[in-house]
Amino acid sequence: MRRNAMCSLVLAAGVFLIASAIPAHHGVAHYDMKKTIALTGTITAFDWGNPHCLVHMDVMDDTGHFRHWTLEMSSTSAMSRRGWAKDTLKRGDQVIVETHPAQNGIPLGITSSPDFALKFVVNGREVTSR
């Protein structure tokens, strides 16, 4: 009887730990995955880190003003498998990037995940294959 109670307790604790970790990853819910836009701009920073690499870039909008965009990419391991490295992007690089924009209109997009990689051209050379 005591052994069954202990097994039940361990099982319940395991289920609780797994269930609490599942919603920790935000997924792509706040991005418009049905819409893809192309941004042309200049790299201001590239954060090579986990859980996601981040690209920061300045893009001129339709009114002639610069907007600072942040693009979420995949993890360093997933990016490395696609040929990326921490020095793939440098401040001042000219880029053309396809991204799924945020649904609420803020200058935030997702360009790569473990499941997909959109077009990314750096100084005239494509670095992400589809």
MDTraj code that builds the backbone (N, CA, C; nanometers):
import mdtraj as md
import numpy as np

residues = "MET ARG ARG ASN ALA MET CYS SER LEU VAL LEU ALA ALA GLY VAL PHE LEU ILE ALA SER ALA ILE PRO ALA HIS HIS GLY VAL ALA HIS TYR ASP MET LYS LYS THR ILE ALA LEU THR GLY THR ILE THR ALA PHE ASP TRP GLY ASN PRO HIS CYS LEU VAL HIS MET ASP VAL MET ASP ASP THR GLY HIS PHE ARG HIS TRP THR LEU GLU MET SER SER THR SER ALA MET SER ARG ARG GLY TRP ALA LYS ASP THR LEU LYS ARG GLY ASP GLN VAL ILE VAL GLU THR HIS PRO ALA GLN ASN GLY ILE PRO LEU GLY ILE THR SER SER PRO ASP PHE ALA LEU LYS PHE VAL VAL ASN GLY ARG GLU VAL THR SER ARG".split()
xyz = np.array([
    [0.0824, -0.1196, 0.0000],
    [0.0000, 0.0000, 0.0000],
    [0.0863, 0.1252, 0.0000],
    [0.1875, 0.1221, 0.0851],
    [0.2756, 0.2377, 0.0961],
    [0.3511, 0.2620, -0.0350],
    [0.3905, 0.1556, -0.1018],
    [0.4624, 0.1672, -0.2286],
    [0.3727, 0.2295, -0.3352],
    [0.2468, 0.1912, -0.3408],
    [0.1532, 0.2501, -0.4368],
    [0.1336, 0.3995, -0.4126],
    [0.1265, 0.4368, -0.2861],
    [0.1105, 0.5785, -0.2523],
    [0.2330, 0.6576, -0.2964],
    [0.3517, 0.6014, -0.2749],
    [0.4757, 0.6690, -0.3143],
    [0.4834, 0.6816, -0.4663],
    [0.4486, 0.5766, -0.5382],
    [0.4485, 0.5808, -0.6854],
    [0.3504, 0.6854, -0.7367],
    [0.2342, 0.6908, -0.6743],
    [0.1345, 0.7903, -0.7144],
    [0.1845, 0.9320, -0.6916],
    [0.2517, 0.9528, -0.5792],
    [0.3059, 1.0842, -0.5471],
    [0.4141, 1.1253, -0.6474],
    [0.5038, 1.0338, -0.6802],
    [0.6104, 1.0617, -0.7767],
    [0.5503, 1.0889, -0.9144],
    [0.4535, 1.0116, -0.9554],
    [0.3872, 1.0304, -1.0838],
    [0.3172, 1.1664, -1.0894],
    [0.2468, 1.2008, -0.9837],
    [0.1775, 1.3302, -0.9794],
    [0.2767, 1.4457, -0.9862],
    [0.3877, 1.4343, -0.9153],
    [0.4900, 1.5392, -0.9181],
    [0.5495, 1.5519, -1.0580],
    [0.5740, 1.4397, -1.1239],
    [0.6274, 1.4422, -1.2604],
    [0.5326, 1.5079, -1.3583],
    [0.4050, 1.4749, -1.3484],
    [0.3044, 1.5355, -1.4360],
    [0.2968, 1.6859, -1.4117],
    [0.3020, 1.7261, -1.2849],
    [0.2972, 1.8687, -1.2513],
    [0.4169, 1.9428, -1.3109],
    [0.5359, 1.8869, -1.2990],
    [0.6560, 1.9522, -1.3509],
    [0.6515, 1.9650, -1.5026],
    [0.6097, 1.8594, -1.5694],
    [0.6007, 1.8640, -1.7156],
    [0.4940, 1.9634, -1.7589],
    [0.3790, 1.9606, -1.6963],
    [0.2694, 2.0496, -1.7335],
    [0.3054, 2.1960, -1.7091],
    [0.3820, 2.2243, -1.6054],
    [0.4179, 2.3636, -1.5772],
    [0.5187, 2.4162, -1.6782],
    [0.5972, 2.3304, -1.7406],
    [0.6969, 2.3744, -1.8382],
    [0.6377, 2.3936, -1.9774],
    [0.5299, 2.3282, -2.0089],
    [0.4736, 2.3340, -2.1431],
    [0.4339, 2.4746, -2.1853],
    [0.3610, 2.5523, -2.1060],
    [0.3231, 2.6847, -2.1535],
    [0.4359, 2.7875, -2.1478],
    [0.5539, 2.7497, -2.1006],
    [0.6638, 2.8443, -2.0890],
    [0.7079, 2.8970, -2.2243],
    [0.6980, 2.8186, -2.3293],
    [0.7368, 2.8658, -2.4617],
    [0.6170, 2.9334, -2.5263],
    [0.6382, 3.0536, -2.5741],
    [0.5275, 3.1353, -2.6234],
    [0.4758, 3.0956, -2.7601],
    [0.5538, 3.0259, -2.8402],
    [0.5095, 2.9873, -2.9732],
    [0.5001, 3.1065, -3.0666],
    [0.4115, 3.0976, -3.1639],
    [0.4006, 3.2025, -3.2654],
    [0.2643, 3.2707, -3.2626],
    [0.1920, 3.2571, -3.1534],
    [0.0542, 3.3061, -3.1470],
    [0.0411, 3.4561, -3.1707],
    [0.1397, 3.5359, -3.1326],
    [0.1239, 3.6803, -3.1494],
    [0.1759, 3.7312, -3.2836],
    [0.2171, 3.6398, -3.3722],
    [0.2596, 3.6773, -3.5069],
    [0.1499, 3.6427, -3.6078],
    [0.1419, 3.7195, -3.7159],
    [0.0470, 3.6920, -3.8228],
    [0.1132, 3.5951, -3.9202],
    [0.0960, 3.4670, -3.8965],
    [0.1633, 3.3637, -3.9748],
    [0.1056, 3.3494, -4.1156],
    [-0.0052, 3.4177, -4.1447],
    [-0.0628, 3.4155, -4.2795],
    [-0.0089, 3.5301, -4.3644],
    [0.0660, 3.6210, -4.3013],
    [0.1168, 3.7387, -4.3710],
    [0.2697, 3.7373, -4.3667],
    [0.3308, 3.7579, -4.4820],
    [0.4759, 3.7700, -4.4912],
    [0.5077, 3.9040, -4.5537],
    [0.5954, 3.9810, -4.4876],
    [0.6365, 4.1099, -4.5421],
    [0.7876, 4.1077, -4.5645],
    [0.8341, 4.1931, -4.6544],
    [0.9777, 4.2075, -4.6797],
    [1.0233, 4.3399, -4.6202],
    [1.1309, 4.3355, -4.5447],
    [1.1897, 4.4546, -4.4852],
    [1.3281, 4.4757, -4.5446],
    [1.3599, 4.5990, -4.5768],
    [1.4932, 4.6349, -4.6233],
    [1.5488, 4.7347, -4.5237],
    [1.6674, 4.7066, -4.4721],
    [1.7215, 4.7964, -4.3716],
    [1.8660, 4.7678, -4.3373],
    [1.9066, 4.8237, -4.2238],
    [2.0440, 4.8162, -4.1770],
    [2.0480, 4.7497, -4.0399],
    [2.1382, 4.6533, -4.0243],
    [2.1539, 4.5836, -3.8968],
    [2.2111, 4.6801, -3.7931],
    [2.1478, 4.6833, -3.6762],
    [2.2005, 4.7622, -3.5648],
    [2.2613, 4.6718, -3.4580],
    [2.2147, 4.5468, -3.4490],
    [2.2702, 4.4502, -3.3535],
    [2.2215, 4.3108, -3.3900],
    [2.2996, 4.2115, -3.3503],
    [2.2630, 4.0712, -3.3690],
    [2.2955, 3.9995, -3.2396],
    [2.1930, 3.9528, -3.1710],
    [2.2093, 3.8812, -3.0445],
    [2.2103, 3.7314, -3.0716],
    [2.3275, 3.6718, -3.0645],
    [2.3450, 3.5278, -3.0859],
    [2.3328, 3.4604, -2.9503],
    [2.2142, 3.4098, -2.9188],
    [2.1931, 3.3482, -2.7887],
    [2.0663, 3.2670, -2.7854],
    [2.0491, 3.1982, -2.6759],
    [1.9312, 3.1137, -2.6572],
    [1.8378, 3.1787, -2.5571],
    [1.7105, 3.1596, -2.5648],
    [1.6446, 3.0578, -2.6450],
    [1.6262, 3.0968, -2.7919],
    [1.6425, 3.2266, -2.8254],
    [1.6271, 3.2702, -2.9644],
    [1.7346, 3.3713, -2.9991],
    [1.7844, 3.3642, -3.1216],
    [1.8699, 3.4703, -3.1733],
    [1.7783, 3.5870, -3.2088],
    [1.8271, 3.7084, -3.1909],
    [1.7475, 3.8270, -3.2229],
    [1.8240, 3.9170, -3.3178],
    [1.7538, 3.9652, -3.4191],
    [1.8093, 4.0602, -3.5148],
    [1.7445, 4.1947, -3.4874],
    [1.8260, 4.2985, -3.4757],
    [1.7765, 4.4343, -3.4573],
    [1.8157, 4.5123, -3.5819],
    [1.7190, 4.5810, -3.6407],
    [1.7479, 4.6530, -3.7637],
    [1.6640, 4.7791, -3.7746],
    [1.7171, 4.8766, -3.8464],
    [1.6443, 4.9991, -3.8743],
    [1.5905, 4.9911, -4.0164],
    [1.4618, 5.0193, -4.0292],
    [1.3920, 5.0111, -4.1576],
    [1.3198, 5.1433, -4.1812],
    [1.3360, 5.2001, -4.3008],
    [1.2647, 5.3228, -4.3322],
    [1.1206, 5.2879, -4.3684],
    [1.0251, 5.3545, -4.3031],
    [0.8842, 5.3265, -4.3319],
    [0.8351, 5.4129, -4.4480],
    [0.7082, 5.4012, -4.4799],
    [0.6495, 5.4723, -4.5941],
    [0.6517, 5.6243, -4.5787],
    [0.6644, 5.6725, -4.4547],
    [0.6648, 5.8176, -4.4317],
    [0.8069, 5.8745, -4.4317],
    [0.9083, 5.7914, -4.4544],
    [1.0463, 5.8377, -4.4561],
    [1.1137, 5.8385, -4.3205],
    [1.0483, 5.7821, -4.2210],
    [1.1060, 5.7737, -4.0864],
    [1.1575, 5.6324, -4.0603],
    [1.2633, 5.6247, -3.9817],
    [1.3179, 5.4940, -3.9472],
    [1.2410, 5.4340, -3.8308],
    [1.2139, 5.3050, -3.8434],
    [1.1540, 5.2271, -3.7341],
    [1.2525, 5.1181, -3.6979],
    [1.2684, 5.0971, -3.5701],
    [1.3579, 4.9924, -3.5226],
    [1.2781, 4.8625, -3.5113],
    [1.3174, 4.7611, -3.5858],
    [1.2520, 4.6312, -3.5855],
    [1.3375, 4.5305, -3.5077],
    [1.2698, 4.4386, -3.4417],
    [1.3348, 4.3244, -3.3783],
    [1.2750, 4.1986, -3.4385],
    [1.3613, 4.1120, -3.4879],
    [1.3172, 3.9883, -3.5514],
    [1.3641, 3.8694, -3.4687],
    [1.2707, 3.7847, -3.4357],
    [1.3015, 3.6623, -3.3613],
    [1.3420, 3.5540, -3.4593],
    [1.4475, 3.4847, -3.4230],
    [1.4939, 3.3729, -3.5042],
    [1.4958, 3.2487, -3.4156],
    [1.5532, 3.1442, -3.4648],
    [1.5570, 3.0185, -3.3914],
    [1.6722, 3.0185, -3.2910],
    [1.6937, 2.9057, -3.2269],
    [1.8036, 2.8900, -3.1316],
    [1.9375, 2.8872, -3.2053],
    [2.0447, 2.9039, -3.1303],
    [2.1772, 2.9018, -3.1924],
    [2.2059, 2.7673, -3.2596],
    [2.1614, 2.6575, -3.1992],
    [2.1880, 2.5264, -3.2597],
    [2.1136, 2.5102, -3.3920],
    [1.9878, 2.5538, -3.3964],
    [1.9107, 2.5451, -3.5212],
    [1.9688, 2.6385, -3.6266],
    [2.0111, 2.7572, -3.5855],
    [2.0695, 2.8518, -3.6807],
    [2.2034, 2.7991, -3.7338],
    [2.2818, 2.7366, -3.6474],
    [2.4098, 2.6796, -3.6911],
    [2.3892, 2.5716, -3.7964],
    [2.2848, 2.4918, -3.7794],
    [2.2558, 2.3874, -3.8785],
    [2.2203, 2.4471, -4.0140],
    [2.1754, 2.5723, -4.0157],
    [2.1428, 2.6410, -4.1416],
    [2.2603, 2.7223, -4.1941],
    [2.3753, 2.7108, -4.1312],
    [2.4940, 2.7802, -4.1801],
    [2.5217, 2.9148, -4.1150],
    [2.4450, 2.9514, -4.0120],
    [2.4659, 3.0784, -3.9440],
    [2.5713, 3.0645, -3.8352],
    [2.6326, 3.1776, -3.7995],
    [2.7273, 3.1852, -3.6882],
    [2.7091, 3.3201, -3.6204],
    [2.7748, 3.3390, -3.5078],
    [2.7567, 3.4640, -3.4328],
    [2.8056, 3.5858, -3.5101],
    [2.8899, 3.5646, -3.6106],
    [2.9395, 3.6776, -3.6897],
    [2.8756, 3.6864, -3.8290],
    [2.7653, 3.6144, -3.8510],
    [2.6974, 3.6201, -3.9808],
    [2.6450, 3.7606, -4.0087],
    [2.5959, 3.8272, -3.9059],
    [2.5463, 3.9639, -3.9211],
    [2.6331, 4.0583, -3.8404],
    [2.6618, 4.1717, -3.9008],
    [2.7401, 4.2747, -3.8322],
    [2.6664, 4.4073, -3.8415],
    [2.6883, 4.4907, -3.7424],
    [2.6309, 4.6249, -3.7423],
    [2.6669, 4.6933, -3.8740],
    [2.5663, 4.7501, -3.9393],
    [2.5876, 4.8191, -4.0656],
    [2.5583, 4.7357, -4.1885],
    [2.5451, 4.6035, -4.1736],
    [2.5105, 4.5191, -4.2887],
    [2.3765, 4.5624, -4.3455],
    [2.3675, 4.5620, -4.4773],
    [2.2424, 4.5925, -4.5456],
    [2.1691, 4.4608, -4.5696],
    [2.0413, 4.4551, -4.5305],
    [1.9682, 4.3296, -4.5387],
    [1.8302, 4.3474, -4.6016],
    [1.7846, 4.2396, -4.6599],
    [1.6457, 4.2253, -4.7049],
    [1.5962, 4.0994, -4.6357],
    [1.4885, 4.1124, -4.5612],
    [1.4414, 4.0031, -4.4772],
    [1.2916, 3.9834, -4.4969],
    [1.2514, 3.8595, -4.5114],
    [1.1090, 3.8265, -4.5057],
    [1.0763, 3.7907, -4.3610],
    [0.9605, 3.8365, -4.3137],
    [0.9216, 3.8075, -4.1763],
    [0.7704, 3.8005, -4.1642],
    [0.7249, 3.7285, -4.0644],
    [0.5837, 3.7294, -4.0266],
    [0.5716, 3.8360, -3.9177],
    [0.4975, 3.9447, -3.9445],
    [0.4914, 4.0546, -3.8484],
    [0.4008, 4.0244, -3.7290],
    [0.4193, 4.1033, -3.6247],
    [0.3326, 4.0928, -3.5078],
    [0.1906, 4.1306, -3.5476],
    [0.0944, 4.0657, -3.4873],
    [-0.0458, 4.0933, -3.5200],
    [-0.0910, 4.2313, -3.4754],
    [-0.0284, 4.2860, -3.3712],
    [-0.0733, 4.4144, -3.3184],
    [-0.0052, 4.5346, -3.3834],
    [0.0775, 4.5123, -3.4858],
    [0.1359, 4.6223, -3.5610],
    [0.2672, 4.6770, -3.5083],
    [0.3151, 4.6281, -3.3941],
    [0.4440, 4.6768, -3.3461],
    [0.5550, 4.6215, -3.4356],
    [0.6702, 4.6870, -3.4431],
    [0.7777, 4.6419, -3.5328],
    [0.8538, 4.5212, -3.4780],
    [0.7864, 4.4108, -3.4794],
    [0.8387, 4.2848, -3.4290],
    [0.7979, 4.1765, -3.5269],
    [0.8889, 4.0854, -3.5575],
    [0.8562, 3.9780, -3.6502],
    [0.9271, 3.8494, -3.6135],
    [0.8822, 3.7423, -3.6747],
    [0.9497, 3.6130, -3.6590],
    [0.9939, 3.5692, -3.7974],
    [1.1222, 3.5385, -3.8083],
    [1.1836, 3.5099, -3.9364],
    [1.2306, 3.3660, -3.9465],
    [1.2500, 3.3012, -3.8330],
    [1.2994, 3.1645, -3.8333],
    [1.2568, 3.0946, -3.7052],
    [1.2277, 2.9681, -3.7181],
    [1.1987, 2.8819, -3.6039],
    [1.2552, 2.7445, -3.6390],
    [1.2458, 2.6466, -3.5506],
    [1.2922, 2.5132, -3.5890],
    [1.2156, 2.4568, -3.7089],
    [1.0948, 2.5091, -3.7340],
    [1.0104, 2.4557, -3.8412],
    [1.0232, 2.5287, -3.9741],
    [1.0723, 2.6519, -3.9748],
    [1.0807, 2.7267, -4.1005],
    [1.1913, 2.8304, -4.0942],
    [1.2354, 2.8729, -4.2116],
    [1.3311, 2.9830, -4.2237],
    [1.2911, 3.0632, -4.3468],
    [1.2636, 3.1901, -4.3273],
    [1.2270, 3.2768, -4.4382],
    [1.3520, 3.3364, -4.5014],
    [1.3325, 3.4015, -4.6141],
    [1.4437, 3.4579, -4.6906],
    [1.5164, 3.5667, -4.6113],
    [1.6503, 3.5599, -4.6148],
    [1.7341, 3.6565, -4.5451],
    [1.8547, 3.6836, -4.6345],
    [1.8649, 3.8058, -4.6865],
    [1.9736, 3.8437, -4.7758],
    [2.0602, 3.9471, -4.7045],
    [2.1910, 3.9193, -4.6963],
    [2.2854, 4.0084, -4.6295],
    [2.3859, 4.0590, -4.7322],
    [2.3884, 4.1896, -4.7511],
    [2.4813, 4.2500, -4.8464],
    [2.4770, 4.1781, -4.9820],
    [2.3561, 4.1462, -5.0275],
    [2.3347, 4.0839, -5.1575],
    [2.3489, 3.9338, -5.1628],
    [2.3775, 3.8694, -5.0489],
    [2.3966, 3.7233, -5.0485],
    [2.2945, 3.6583, -4.9565],
    [2.2196, 3.5604, -5.0096],
    [2.1189, 3.4917, -4.9265],
    [2.1891, 3.3967, -4.8302],
    [2.1501, 3.4046, -4.7011],
    [2.2116, 3.3175, -4.6018],
    [2.1172, 3.2114, -4.5474],
    [1.9878, 3.2301, -4.5607],
    [1.8931, 3.1309, -4.5119],
    [1.8253, 3.0660, -4.6304],
    [1.8370, 2.9360, -4.6381],
    [1.7664, 2.8664, -4.7446],
    [1.6272, 2.8290, -4.6967],
    [1.5379, 2.8171, -4.7888],
    [1.3995, 2.7836, -4.7549],
    [1.3858, 2.6366, -4.7269],
])
top = md.Topology()
chain = top.add_chain()
for i, resn in enumerate(residues, 1):
    res = top.add_residue(resn, chain, resSeq=i)
    for name in ("N", "CA", "C"):
        top.add_atom(name, md.element.get_by_symbol(name[0]), res)
traj = md.Trajectory(xyz[None], top)
